[in-house]
């Protein structure tokens, strides 16, 4: 059974022109889950949060067998 997780990330304003829909990335869940899992950028929020200087990105992460639980804190590395 192949599940899919939607990973929500907040990025600093200076990354806004560097991230695009369809871009590849790796999602690295915190321990004890760990690993380096390929994901794809699905949404780049066009609106910047002026208070925090950040914008949102949503990635789609294949999750075969639901091996990664939803809600785990992760780091994202963009290609």
LINPEBEL-V269712 format. One record per backbone hydrogen bond with DSSP energy under -0.5 kcal/mol. NH is the residue of the N-H (numbers start at 1). CO is the residue of the C=O. Records with the same first field share a line. If there is no record, write none. Layout:
NH: CO  CO
//
This chain:
3: 1  63
5: 61
7: 5  59
8: 6
9: 7  57
11: 55
13: 53
15: 12
16: 13
18: 15
19: 15
22: 41
23: 20
25: 39
26: 77
27: 37
28: 26  75
29: 27
30: 73
33: 30
34: 30
37: 27
39: 25
40: 60
41: 23
42: 58
43: 58
45: 43  56
49: 54
50: 48
53: 49
54: 49
55: 11
57: 9
58: 43
59: 7
60: 40
61: 5  59
62: 38  60
63: 3
65: 1
66: 63
67: 64
69: 67
72: 69
75: 28
77: 26
78: 76
79: 24
//
